[in-house]
Amino acid sequence: MTRRTIAKRSNWPRLLRRGMLETIATLVIGLGFLMLFQPFALPLYSWSFVTMLAGTAMFIIVSKFPE
């Protein structure tokens, strides 16, 4: 006898799944990194830490979402 496993469908909306939101969070972290190391605009440098912090917090929260 064999058992068939049935994949359980998630009730989460497709836009709130982990894959795409983790990618967006990683891009926000990368944007903050680029803002930190650019030599032209002081406001971009000033907001770089906040941008990286927001991306990191977003990544931590989104990593708990279902796939």
C-alpha positions, 0 to 999 in steps of 0.5 A: 500500500502506498500513501499519496501526499496531498499538497496543502494549499495556502490561504495566503494571497499570492503577493504575500508569499515568501519568494517575491517579498524576500527578493524585494527585501534583498533589493532594498538592502542592496539599495541601502548599501549602494546609497552608503558607498556613493560619493555624490549626494549627502542625503542618500548617504544620510538615509542609507542606514535607515534603508538597510535597516528597513530592508533587514527588518522586512527580510526577517518578517517576510522569512516567517511567511509561508512559501 
